[in-house]
Amino acid sequence: MYEAYFTRSLFQLLSGAGWKRLVAFRVDGEGVLLGGAPARYEVQTAFVPWGDITSFVVWQQRMAGPSMDYVGVQRRAGAPLLPGMNAGLRPDQTAELAPQVEHELFLASRPINLWRLDPQRLQAAVEAFAPGVPVLVHEQ
């Protein structure tokens, strides 16, 4: 299993999430957990079963300052919509924010913010639980 946690912060405590360790991202035998933002963790957290995943994608969103890294899952056509911080965005909005990323991937992605992604551990977990599912890194 591969699991990454959000860094605990005073904001987390004040937002009502409490002081528990919140999972930002997990890969296990059942599938992938995409954690929600700490302030809205319960309603934004999504689970994606292995049967819906066609690949993992690590990508960047360019912004005025430093770019933001994301990890997402490409899913099979017809997979159910996922809850998340971007769930309400339209295709034209995601195209403006990250034109290099498909709308569905944008919605099934999480920013790597307040936690760290270990690419080697991610690759090892994917190979252990879903051999043949690629882990792709899109460079800007």
DRENTORKOL-3810 file (N, C-alpha, C; in nm, 4 decimals):
REM DRENTORKOL-3810
@n.u->0.0847; n.v->-0.1172; n.w->0.0000; ca.u->0.0000; ca.v->0.0000; ca.w->0.0000; c.u->0.0893; c.v->0.1235; c.w->0.0000
@n.u->0.0420; n.v->0.2271; n.w->-0.0666; ca.u->0.1084; ca.v->0.3567; ca.w->-0.0644; c.u->0.0087; c.v->0.4566; c.w->-0.0103
@n.u->0.0510; n.v->0.5332; n.w->0.0891; ca.u->-0.0381; ca.v->0.6296; ca.w->0.1515; c.u->0.0397; c.v->0.7572; c.w->0.1816
@n.u->-0.0216; n.v->0.8711; n.w->0.1510; ca.u->0.0368; ca.v->1.0016; ca.w->0.1822; c.u->-0.0670; c.v->1.0810; c.w->0.2607
@n.u->-0.0209; n.v->1.1543; n.w->0.3593; ca.u->-0.1095; ca.v->1.2308; ca.w->0.4471; c.u->-0.0880; c.v->1.3799; c.w->0.4293
@n.u->-0.1958; n.v->1.4555; n.w->0.4534; ca.u->-0.1831; ca.v->1.6001; ca.w->0.4579; c.u->-0.1007; c.v->1.6385; c.w->0.5799
@n.u->-0.0217; n.v->1.7430; n.w->0.5664; ca.u->0.0490; ca.v->1.8004; ca.w->0.6796; c.u->-0.0552; c.v->1.8642; c.w->0.7697
@n.u->-0.0506; n.v->1.8333; n.w->0.8967; ca.u->-0.1466; ca.v->1.8940; ca.w->0.9895; c.u->-0.1171; c.v->2.0426; c.w->1.0020
@n.u->-0.2252; n.v->2.1212; n.w->1.0112; ca.u->-0.2089; ca.v->2.2659; ca.w->1.0247; c.u->-0.3162; c.v->2.3204; c.w->1.1184
@n.u->-0.2918; n.v->2.4392; n.w->1.1670; ca.u->-0.3906; ca.v->2.5052; ca.w->1.2510; c.u->-0.5199; c.v->2.5272; c.w->1.1736
@n.u->-0.5096; n.v->2.5537; n.w->1.0433; ca.u->-0.6278; ca.v->2.5715; ca.w->0.9587; c.u->-0.7164; c.v->2.4473; c.w->0.9631
@n.u->-0.6555; n.v->2.3295; n.w->0.9586; ca.u->-0.7302; ca.v->2.2039; ca.w->0.9657; c.u->-0.8093; c.v->2.1965; c.w->1.0956
@n.u->-0.7458; n.v->2.2310; n.w->1.2036; ca.u->-0.8114; ca.v->2.2269; ca.w->1.3341; c.u->-0.9259; c.v->2.3282; c.w->1.3398
@n.u->-0.9020; n.v->2.4489; n.w->1.2918; ca.u->-1.0026; ca.v->2.5543; ca.w->1.2970; c.u->-1.1181; c.v->2.5320; c.w->1.1989
@n.u->-1.0939; n.v->2.4573; n.w->1.0908; ca.u->-1.1983; ca.v->2.4344; ca.w->0.9912; c.u->-1.2962; c.v->2.3259; c.w->1.0332
@n.u->-1.2695; n.v->2.2605; n.w->1.1448; ca.u->-1.3597; ca.v->2.1568; ca.w->1.1931; c.u->-1.3175; c.v->2.0163; c.w->1.1563
@n.u->-1.2071; n.v->2.0017; n.w->1.0842; ca.u->-1.1599; ca.v->1.8684; ca.w->1.0462; c.u->-1.0945; c.v->1.7966; c.w->1.1630
@n.u->-1.0681; n.v->1.8698; n.w->1.2694; ca.u->-1.0042; ca.v->1.8075; ca.w->1.3851; c.u->-0.8548; c.v->1.7939; c.w->1.3653
@n.u->-0.7935; n.v->1.7127; n.w->1.4499; ca.u->-0.6482; ca.v->1.6984; ca.w->1.4474; c.u->-0.6051; c.v->1.5616; c.w->1.3971
@n.u->-0.7006; n.v->1.4836; n.w->1.3439; ca.u->-0.6651; ca.v->1.3504; ca.w->1.2954; c.u->-0.5834; c.v->1.3599; c.w->1.1672
@n.u->-0.5104; n.v->1.2533; n.w->1.1380; ca.u->-0.4334; ca.v->1.2478; ca.w->1.0139; c.u->-0.5286; c.v->1.2229; c.w->0.8977
@n.u->-0.5276; n.v->1.3116; n.w->0.8013; ca.u->-0.6140; ca.v->1.2995; ca.w->0.6850; c.u->-0.5349; c.v->1.2425; c.w->0.5682
@n.u->-0.5870; n.v->1.1384; n.w->0.5063; ca.u->-0.5212; ca.v->1.0764; ca.w->0.3914; c.u->-0.5412; c.v->1.1649; c.w->0.2694
@n.u->-0.4319; n.v->1.2063; n.w->0.2095; ca.u->-0.4378; ca.v->1.2878; ca.w->0.0876; c.u->-0.4497; c.v->1.1996; c.w->-0.0358
@n.u->-0.3841; n.v->1.0818; n.w->-0.0311; ca.u->-0.3762; ca.v->0.9953; ca.w->-0.1485; c.u->-0.3384; c.v->0.8560; c.w->-0.1014
@n.u->-0.4132; n.v->0.7540; n.w->-0.1481; ca.u->-0.3802; ca.v->0.6173; ca.w->-0.1099; c.u->-0.4029; c.v->0.5236; c.w->-0.2277
@n.u->-0.3083; n.v->0.4314; n.w->-0.2448; ca.u->-0.3190; ca.v->0.3256; ca.w->-0.3442; c.u->-0.3136; c.v->0.1947; c.w->-0.2672
@n.u->-0.4169; n.v->0.1093; n.w->-0.2834; ca.u->-0.4174; ca.v->-0.0195; ca.w->-0.2147; c.u->-0.4809; c.v->-0.1253; c.w->-0.3054
@n.u->-0.5063; n.v->-0.2406; n.w->-0.2525; ca.u->-0.5591; ca.v->-0.3505; ca.w->-0.3317; c.u->-0.6969; c.v->-0.3272; c.w->-0.3882
@n.u->-0.7730; n.v->-0.2353; n.w->-0.3322; ca.u->-0.9083; ca.v->-0.2065; ca.w->-0.3784; c.u->-0.9136; c.v->-0.0987; c.w->-0.4863
@n.u->-0.8179; n.v->-0.0055; n.w->-0.4805; ca.u->-0.8179; ca.v->0.1052; ca.w->-0.5756; c.u->-0.7434; c.v->0.2246; c.w->-0.5199
@n.u->-0.7934; n.v->0.3436; n.w->-0.5491; ca.u->-0.7250; ca.v->0.4674; ca.w->-0.5146; c.u->-0.8198; c.v->0.5594; c.w->-0.4391
@n.u->-0.7693; n.v->0.6177; n.w->-0.3316; ca.u->-0.8435; ca.v->0.7183; ca.w->-0.2569; c.u->-0.7824; c.v->0.8537; c.w->-0.2899
@n.u->-0.8661; n.v->0.9447; n.w->-0.3395; ca.u->-0.8253; ca.v->1.0828; ca.w->-0.3660; c.u->-0.8845; c.v->1.1676; c.w->-0.2544
@n.u->-0.8004; n.v->1.2125; n.w->-0.1635; ca.u->-0.8491; ca.v->1.2886; ca.w->-0.0491; c.u->-0.9011; c.v->1.4245; c.w->-0.0888
@n.u->-1.0016; n.v->1.4712; n.w->-0.0155; ca.u->-1.0548; ca.v->1.6050; ca.w->-0.0375; c.u->-0.9697; c.v->1.7087; c.w->0.0317
@n.u->-0.9955; n.v->1.8349; n.w->0.0041; ca.u->-0.9242; ca.v->1.9431; ca.w->0.0729; c.u->-0.9526; c.v->1.9323; c.w->0.2222
@n.u->-0.8532; n.v->1.9595; n.w->0.3067; ca.u->-0.8728; ca.v->1.9422; ca.w->0.4508; c.u->-0.9973; c.v->2.0109; c.w->0.5071
@n.u->-1.0331; n.v->2.1279; n.w->0.4562; ca.u->-1.1490; ca.v->2.1998; ca.w->0.5080; c.u->-1.2817; c.v->2.1349; c.w->0.4677
@n.u->-1.2819; n.v->2.0558; n.w->0.3616; ca.u->-1.4053; ca.v->1.9901; ca.w->0.3132; c.u->-1.3787; c.v->1.8433; c.w->0.2858
@n.u->-1.2998; n.v->1.7844; n.w->0.3698; ca.u->-1.2462; ca.v->1.6506; ca.w->0.3462; c.u->-1.3543; c.v->1.5465; c.w->0.3186
@n.u->-1.4524; n.v->1.5360; n.w->0.4038; ca.u->-1.5521; ca.v->1.4292; ca.w->0.3916; c.u->-1.6302; c.v->1.4366; c.w->0.2604
@n.u->-1.6726; n.v->1.5536; n.w->0.2200; ca.u->-1.7563; ca.v->1.5646; ca.w->0.1001; c.u->-1.6760; c.v->1.5627; c.w->-0.0298
@n.u->-1.5464; n.v->1.5886; n.w->-0.0240; ca.u->-1.4657; ca.v->1.5931; ca.w->-0.1460; c.u->-1.3812; c.v->1.4682; c.w->-0.1683
@n.u->-1.3716; n.v->1.3802; n.w->-0.0706; ca.u->-1.2912; ca.v->1.2598; ca.w->-0.0856; c.u->-1.3601; c.v->1.1625; c.w->-0.1803
@n.u->-1.2810; n.v->1.1020; n.w->-0.2707; ca.u->-1.3351; ca.v->1.0096; ca.w->-0.3706; c.u->-1.2550; c.v->0.8807; c.w->-0.3719
@n.u->-1.3248; n.v->0.7700; n.w->-0.3892; ca.u->-1.2598; ca.v->0.6397; ca.w->-0.4066; c.u->-1.2808; c.v->0.5951; c.w->-0.5504
@n.u->-1.1735; n.v->0.5478; n.w->-0.6146; ca.u->-1.1796; ca.v->0.5000; ca.w->-0.7523; c.u->-1.1334; c.v->0.3545; c.w->-0.7541
@n.u->-1.2214; n.v->0.2600; n.w->-0.7877; ca.u->-1.1812; ca.v->0.1187; ca.w->-0.7924; c.u->-1.0898; c.v->0.0912; c.w->-0.9117
@n.u->-1.0077; n.v->-0.0134; n.w->-0.8991; ca.u->-0.9127; ca.v->-0.0467; ca.w->-1.0054; c.u->-0.9821; c.v->-0.0677; c.w->-1.1397
@n.u->-1.1027; n.v->-0.1219; n.w->-1.1388; ca.u->-1.1742; ca.v->-0.1471; ca.w->-1.2641; c.u->-1.2051; c.v->-0.0218; c.w->-1.3436
@n.u->-1.2028; n.v->0.0946; n.w->-1.2793; ca.u->-1.2305; ca.v->0.2210; ca.w->-1.3483; c.u->-1.1039; c.v->0.2921; c.w->-1.3944
@n.u->-0.9870; n.v->0.2488; n.w->-1.3495; ca.u->-0.8619; ca.v->0.3214; ca.w->-1.3754; c.u->-0.7910; c.v->0.2665; c.w->-1.4982
@n.u->-0.7552; n.v->0.3578; n.w->-1.5907; ca.u->-0.6778; ca.v->0.3175; ca.w->-1.7088; c.u->-0.5327; c.v->0.3653; c.w->-1.6996
@n.u->-0.5063; n.v->0.4715; n.w->-1.6228; ca.u->-0.3691; ca.v->0.5175; ca.w->-1.6003; c.u->-0.3669; c.v->0.6215; c.w->-1.4887
@n.u->-0.2484; n.v->0.6453; n.w->-1.4360; ca.u->-0.2217; ca.v->0.7554; ca.w->-1.3435; c.u->-0.1490; c.v->0.8620; c.w->-1.4225
@n.u->-0.1745; n.v->0.9876; n.w->-1.3909; ca.u->-0.1065; ca.v->1.0968; ca.w->-1.4602; c.u->-0.0621; c.v->1.1994; c.w->-1.3567
@n.u->0.0658; n.v->1.2337; n.w->-1.3614; ca.u->0.1210; ca.v->1.3433; ca.w->-1.2811; c.u->0.1407; c.v->1.4590; c.w->-1.3774
@n.u->0.0821; n.v->1.5747; n.w->-1.3451; ca.u->0.0861; ca.v->1.6884; ca.w->-1.4366; c.u->0.0982; c.v->1.8176; c.w->-1.3583
@n.u->0.1236; n.v->1.9273; n.w->-1.4320; ca.u->0.1400; ca.v->2.0589; ca.w->-1.3694; c.u->0.0403; c.v->2.1588; c.w->-1.4253
@n.u->-0.0063; n.v->2.2456; n.w->-1.3361; ca.u->-0.0893; ca.v->2.3588; ca.w->-1.3767; c.u->-0.0024; c.v->2.4830; c.w->-1.3663
@n.u->0.0134; n.v->2.5518; n.w->-1.4767; ca.u->0.0897; ca.v->2.6770; ca.w->-1.4776; c.u->0.0063; c.v->2.7862; c.w->-1.4135
@n.u->0.0714; n.v->2.8665; n.w->-1.3310; ca.u->0.0039; ca.v->2.9786; ca.w->-1.2666; c.u->0.0963; c.v->3.0991; c.w->-1.2718
@n.u->0.0506; n.v->3.2123; n.w->-1.2224; ca.u->0.1309; ca.v->3.3343; ca.w->-1.2256; c.u->0.2622; c.v->3.3147; c.w->-1.1510
@n.u->0.2585; n.v->3.2462; n.w->-1.0383; ca.u->0.3785; ca.v->3.2170; ca.w->-0.9604; c.u->0.4280; c.v->3.0782; c.w->-0.9948
@n.u->0.4687; n.v->3.0059; n.w->-0.8927; ca.u->0.5136; ca.v->2.8680; ca.w->-0.9177; c.u->0.3971; c.v->2.7804; c.w->-0.9669
@n.u->0.4288; n.v->2.6798; n.w->-1.0472; ca.u->0.3251; ca.v->2.5893; ca.w->-1.0955; c.u->0.2819; c.v->2.4951; c.w->-0.9828
@n.u->0.1645; n.v->2.4363; n.w->-0.9993; ca.u->0.1099; ca.v->2.3432; ca.w->-0.9012; c.u->0.1125; c.v->2.2029; c.w->-0.9610
@n.u->0.1690; n.v->2.1080; n.w->-0.8880; ca.u->0.1708; ca.v->1.9688; ca.w->-0.9320; c.u->0.0403; c.v->1.9007; c.w->-0.8921
@n.u->-0.0059; n.v->1.8099; n.w->-0.9781; ca.u->-0.1280; ca.v->1.7320; ca.w->-0.9555; c.u->-0.1002; c.v->1.5852; c.w->-0.9835
@n.u->-0.1787; n.v->1.4992; n.w->-0.9217; ca.u->-0.1821; ca.v->1.3584; ca.w->-0.9583; c.u->-0.3281; c.v->1.3243; c.w->-0.9825
@n.u->-0.3520; n.v->1.2507; n.w->-1.0900; ca.u->-0.4889; ca.v->1.2147; ca.w->-1.1232; c.u->-0.4969; c.v->1.0761; c.w->-1.1820
@n.u->-0.6190; n.v->1.0301; n.w->-1.1998; ca.u->-0.6416; ca.v->0.8995; ca.w->-1.2604; c.u->-0.7262; c.v->0.9168; c.w->-1.3858
@n.u->-0.6756; n.v->0.8613; n.w->-1.4945; ca.u->-0.7565; ca.v->0.8502; ca.w->-1.6160; c.u->-0.8501; c.v->0.7339; c.w->-1.5896
@n.u->-0.9778; n.v->0.7508; n.w->-1.6246; ca.u->-1.0757; ca.v->0.6474; ca.w->-1.5947; c.u->-1.1452; c.v->0.6007; c.w->-1.7212
@n.u->-1.2018; n.v->0.4831; n.w->-1.7123; ca.u->-1.2730; ca.v->0.4271; ca.w->-1.8276; c.u->-1.3914; c.v->0.5163; c.w->-1.8629
@n.u->-1.4300; n.v->0.5132; n.w->-1.9891; ca.u->-1.5465; ca.v->0.5895; ca.w->-2.0344; c.u->-1.6689; c.v->0.5425; c.w->-1.9576
@n.u->-1.7506; n.v->0.6362; n.w->-1.9135; ca.u->-1.8730; ca.v->0.6027; ca.w->-1.8419; c.u->-1.8566; c.v->0.5832; c.w->-1.6929
@n.u->-1.7343; n.v->0.6009; n.w->-1.6412; ca.u->-1.7140; ca.v->0.5884; ca.w->-1.4957; c.u->-1.7949; c.v->0.6981; c.w->-1.4265
@n.u->-1.8468; n.v->0.6689; n.w->-1.3075; ca.u->-1.9299; ca.v->0.7690; ca.w->-1.2394; c.u->-1.8518; c.v->0.8946; c.w->-1.2030
@n.u->-1.9218; n.v->1.0061; n.w->-1.1963; ca.u->-1.8595; ca.v->1.1324; ca.w->-1.1566; c.u->-1.8040; c.v->1.1201; c.w->-1.0152
@n.u->-1.6962; n.v->1.1920; n.w->-0.9897; ca.u->-1.6320; ca.v->1.1891; ca.w->-0.8585; c.u->-1.6575; c.v->1.3196; c.w->-0.7840
@n.u->-1.6739; n.v->1.3113; n.w->-0.6525; ca.u->-1.6763; ca.v->1.4353; ca.w->-0.5760; c.u->-1.5355; c.v->1.4936; c.w->-0.5726
@n.u->-1.5251; n.v->1.6202; n.w->-0.5450; ca.u->-1.3937; ca.v->1.6830; ca.w->-0.5362; c.u->-1.4038; c.v->1.8325; c.w->-0.5482
@n.u->-1.2913; n.v->1.8973; n.w->-0.5253; ca.u->-1.2883; ca.v->2.0427; ca.w->-0.5261; c.u->-1.3164; c.v->2.1015; c.w->-0.6636
@n.u->-1.2962; n.v->2.0231; n.w->-0.7699; ca.u->-1.3172; ca.v->2.0728; ca.w->-0.9060; c.u->-1.4435; c.v->2.0178; c.w->-0.9701
@n.u->-1.5247; n.v->1.9462; n.w->-0.8961; ca.u->-1.6406; ca.v->1.8759; ca.w->-0.9522; c.u->-1.7366; c.v->1.9670; c.w->-1.0266
@n.u->-1.7458; n.v->2.0932; n.w->-0.9900; ca.u->-1.8402; ca.v->2.1840; ca.w->-1.0535; c.u->-1.7870; c.v->2.2568; c.w->-1.1752
@n.u->-1.6618; n.v->2.2309; n.w->-1.2124; ca.u->-1.6035; ca.v->2.3026; ca.w->-1.3263; c.u->-1.6530; c.v->2.2466; c.w->-1.4588
@n.u->-1.6775; n.v->2.3360; n.w->-1.5534; ca.u->-1.7187; ca.v->2.2994; ca.w->-1.6889; c.u->-1.5932; c.v->2.2739; c.w->-1.7744
@n.u->-1.6096; n.v->2.2036; n.w->-1.8869; ca.u->-1.4950; ca.v->2.1788; ca.w->-1.9753; c.u->-1.4218; c.v->2.3056; c.w->-2.0190
@n.u->-1.4942; n.v->2.4149; n.w->-2.0461; ca.u->-1.4276; ca.v->2.5377; ca.w->-2.0885; c.u->-1.3431; c.v->2.5964; c.w->-1.9755
@n.u->-1.3865; n.v->2.5788; n.w->-1.8510; ca.u->-1.3099; ca.v->2.6296; ca.w->-1.7370; c.u->-1.1825; c.v->2.5481; c.w->-1.7163
@n.u->-1.1929; n.v->2.4152; n.w->-1.7249; ca.u->-1.0722; ca.v->2.3338; ca.w->-1.7067; c.u->-0.9744; c.v->2.3558; c.w->-1.8222
@n.u->-1.0271; n.v->2.3793; n.w->-1.9432; ca.u->-0.9398; ca.v->2.4064; ca.w->-2.0580; c.u->-0.8633; c.v->2.5365; c.w->-2.0392
@n.u->-0.9245; n.v->2.6326; n.w->-1.9740; ca.u->-0.8565; ca.v->2.7591; ca.w->-1.9476; c.u->-0.7494; c.v->2.7420; c.w->-1.8383
@n.u->-0.7794; n.v->2.6615; n.w->-1.7376; ca.u->-0.6862; ca.v->2.6418; ca.w->-1.6259; c.u->-0.5674; c.v->2.5528; c.w->-1.6627
@n.u->-0.5925; n.v->2.4495; n.w->-1.7409; ca.u->-0.4874; ca.v->2.3540; ca.w->-1.7794; c.u->-0.5207; c.v->2.2975; c.w->-1.9169
@n.u->-0.4875; n.v->2.3707; n.w->-2.0240; ca.u->-0.5270; ca.v->2.3280; ca.w->-2.1585; c.u->-0.4659; c.v->2.1948; c.w->-2.2024
@n.u->-0.3578; n.v->2.1524; n.w->-2.1393; ca.u->-0.2913; ca.v->2.0286; ca.w->-2.1780; c.u->-0.3560; c.v->1.9043; c.w->-2.1175
@n.u->-0.4564; n.v->1.9240; n.w->-2.0298; ca.u->-0.5178; ca.v->1.8133; ca.w->-1.9567; c.u->-0.6640; c.v->1.8001; c.w->-1.9971
@n.u->-0.7073; n.v->1.6774; n.w->-2.0240; ca.u->-0.8479; ca.v->1.6534; ca.w->-2.0570; c.u->-0.9366; c.v->1.6878; c.w->-1.9375
@n.u->-1.0580; n.v->1.7296; n.w->-1.9668; ca.u->-1.1536; ca.v->1.7697; ca.w->-1.8636; c.u->-1.1734; c.v->1.6604; c.w->-1.7588
@n.u->-1.1966; n.v->1.5367; n.w->-1.8019; ca.u->-1.2228; ca.v->1.4267; ca.w->-1.7082; c.u->-1.1026; c.v->1.4015; c.w->-1.6168
@n.u->-0.9813; n.v->1.4127; n.w->-1.6712; ca.u->-0.8618; ca.v->1.3952; ca.w->-1.5892; c.u->-0.8498; c.v->1.5080; c.w->-1.4877
@n.u->-0.8779; n.v->1.6302; n.w->-1.5293; ca.u->-0.8731; ca.v->1.7440; ca.w->-1.4369; c.u->-0.9648; c.v->1.7180; c.w->-1.3178
@n.u->-1.0861; n.v->1.6699; n.w->-1.3450; ca.u->-1.1826; ca.v->1.6453; ca.w->-1.2380; c.u->-1.1410; c.v->1.5293; c.w->-1.1473
@n.u->-1.0639; n.v->1.4357; n.w->-1.1992; ca.u->-1.0200; ca.v->1.3186; ca.w->-1.1218; c.u->-0.8761; c.v->1.3363; c.w->-1.0742
@n.u->-0.8364; n.v->1.4601; n.w->-1.0494; ca.u->-0.7014; ca.v->1.4912; ca.w->-1.0026; c.u->-0.7071; c.v->1.5647; c.w->-0.8698
@n.u->-0.5959; n.v->1.5585; n.w->-0.7978; ca.u->-0.5827; ca.v->1.6316; ca.w->-0.6720; c.u->-0.4492; c.v->1.7058; c.w->-0.6728
@n.u->-0.4495; n.v->1.8305; n.w->-0.6218; ca.u->-0.3220; ca.v->1.9031; ca.w->-0.6137; c.u->-0.2313; c.v->1.8385; c.w->-0.5100
@n.u->-0.1042; n.v->1.8377; n.w->-0.5400; ca.u->-0.0047; ca.v->1.7878; ca.w->-0.4450; c.u->0.0373; c.v->1.9093; c.w->-0.3640
@n.u->-0.0439; n.v->1.9377; n.w->-0.2629; ca.u->-0.0300; ca.v->2.0575; ca.w->-0.1818; c.u->-0.0565; c.v->2.0188; c.w->-0.0373
@n.u->0.0323; n.v->2.0539; n.w->0.0512; ca.u->0.0286; ca.v->2.0146; ca.w->0.1926; c.u->0.0562; c.v->1.8659; c.w->0.2098
@n.u->0.1115; n.v->1.8022; n.w->0.1068; ca.u->0.1576; ca.v->1.6641; ca.w->0.1140; c.u->0.2575; c.v->1.6409; c.w->0.0020
@n.u->0.3302; n.v->1.5294; n.w->0.0102; ca.u->0.4323; ca.v->1.4992; ca.w->-0.0905; c.u->0.4003; c.v->1.3691; c.w->-0.1611
@n.u->0.4241; n.v->1.3657; n.w->-0.2903; ca.u->0.4088; ca.v->1.2445; ca.w->-0.3692; c.u->0.5461; c.v->1.1803; c.w->-0.3853
@n.u->0.5555; n.v->1.0529; n.w->-0.3560; ca.u->0.6788; ca.v->0.9771; ca.w->-0.3763; c.u->0.6596; c.v->0.8933; c.w->-0.5034
@n.u->0.7155; n.v->0.9367; n.w->-0.6163; ca.u->0.6918; ca.v->0.8667; ca.w->-0.7435; c.u->0.7348; c.v->0.7200; c.w->-0.7436
@n.u->0.8447; n.v->0.6884; n.w->-0.6748; ca.u->0.8915; ca.v->0.5498; ca.w->-0.6711; c.u->0.7933; c.v->0.4611; c.w->-0.5938
@n.u->0.7443; n.v->0.5101; n.w->-0.4820; ca.u->0.6480; ca.v->0.4314; ca.w->-0.4039; c.u->0.5152; c.v->0.4185; c.w->-0.4775
@n.u->0.4739; n.v->0.5251; n.w->-0.5469; ca.u->0.3524; ca.v->0.5177; ca.w->-0.6279; c.u->0.3684; c.v->0.4104; c.w->-0.7347
@n.u->0.4793; n.v->0.4130; n.w->-0.8070; ca.u->0.5042; ca.v->0.3156; ca.w->-0.9133; c.u->0.5048; c.v->0.1736; c.w->-0.8577
@n.u->0.5696; n.v->0.1527; n.w->-0.7436; ca.u->0.5755; ca.v->0.0193; ca.w->-0.6835; c.u->0.4364; c.v->-0.0297; c.w->-0.6432
@n.u->0.3551; n.v->0.0584; n.w->-0.5858; ca.u->0.2201; ca.v->0.0198; ca.w->-0.5443; c.u->0.1338; c.v->-0.0143; c.w->-0.6648
@n.u->0.1425; n.v->0.0660; n.w->-0.7704; ca.u->0.0631; ca.v->0.0391; ca.w->-0.8907; c.u->0.1065; c.v->-0.0933; c.w->-0.9530
@n.u->0.2361; n.v->-0.1193; n.w->-0.9595; ca.u->0.2840; ca.v->-0.2460; ca.w->-1.0149; c.u->0.2379; c.v->-0.3646; c.w->-0.9301
@n.u->0.2300; n.v->-0.3470; n.w->-0.7987; ca.u->0.1876; ca.v->-0.4557; ca.w->-0.7099; c.u->0.0381; c.v->-0.4845; c.w->-0.7228
@n.u->-0.0444; n.v->-0.3813; n.w->-0.7335; ca.u->-0.1888; ca.v->-0.4001; ca.w->-0.7308; c.u->-0.2541; c.v->-0.4016; c.w->-0.8691
@n.u->-0.1934; n.v->-0.3372; n.w->-0.9653; ca.u->-0.2533; ca.v->-0.3282; ca.w->-1.0993; c.u->-0.1444; c.v->-0.3278; c.w->-1.2053
@n.u->-0.0744; n.v->-0.4404; n.w->-1.2213; ca.u->0.0291; ca.v->-0.4456; ca.w->-1.3251; c.u->-0.0322; c.v->-0.4106; c.w->-1.4610
@n.u->0.0381; n.v->-0.3326; n.w->-1.5354; ca.u->-0.0111; ca.v->-0.2927; ca.w->-1.6669; c.u->-0.0788; c.v->-0.1563; c.w->-1.6680
@n.u->-0.1119; n.v->-0.1016; n.w->-1.5513; ca.u->-0.1680; ca.v->0.0335; ca.w->-1.5461; c.u->-0.0500; c.v->0.1298; c.w->-1.5467
@n.u->-0.0367; n.v->0.2130; n.w->-1.6488; ca.u->0.0804; ca.v->0.3013; ca.w->-1.6561; c.u->0.0715; c.v->0.4204; c.w->-1.5613
@n.u->0.1889; n.v->0.4671; n.w->-1.5203; ca.u->0.2020; ca.v->0.5905; ca.w->-1.4432; c.u->0.2741; c.v->0.6882; c.w->-1.5376
@n.u->0.2038; n.v->0.7911; n.w->-1.5812; ca.u->0.2565; ca.v->0.8855; ca.w->-1.6793; c.u->0.2907; c.v->1.0185; c.w->-1.6118
@n.u->0.3991; n.v->1.0786; n.w->-1.6573; ca.u->0.4375; ca.v->1.2108; ca.w->-1.6077; c.u->0.4370; c.v->1.3038; c.w->-1.7265
@n.u->0.3494; n.v->1.4026; n.w->-1.7230; ca.u->0.3394; ca.v->1.5010; ca.w->-1.8313; c.u->0.4234; c.v->1.6206; c.w->-1.7939
@n.u->0.5240; n.v->1.6467; n.w->-1.8720; ca.u->0.6098; ca.v->1.7644; ca.w->-1.8502; c.u->0.5488; c.v->1.8821; c.w->-1.9242
@n.u->0.5655; n.v->2.0012; n.w->-1.8687; ca.u->0.5187; ca.v->2.1238; ca.w->-1.9345; c.u->0.6109; c.v->2.1551; c.w->-2.0489
END
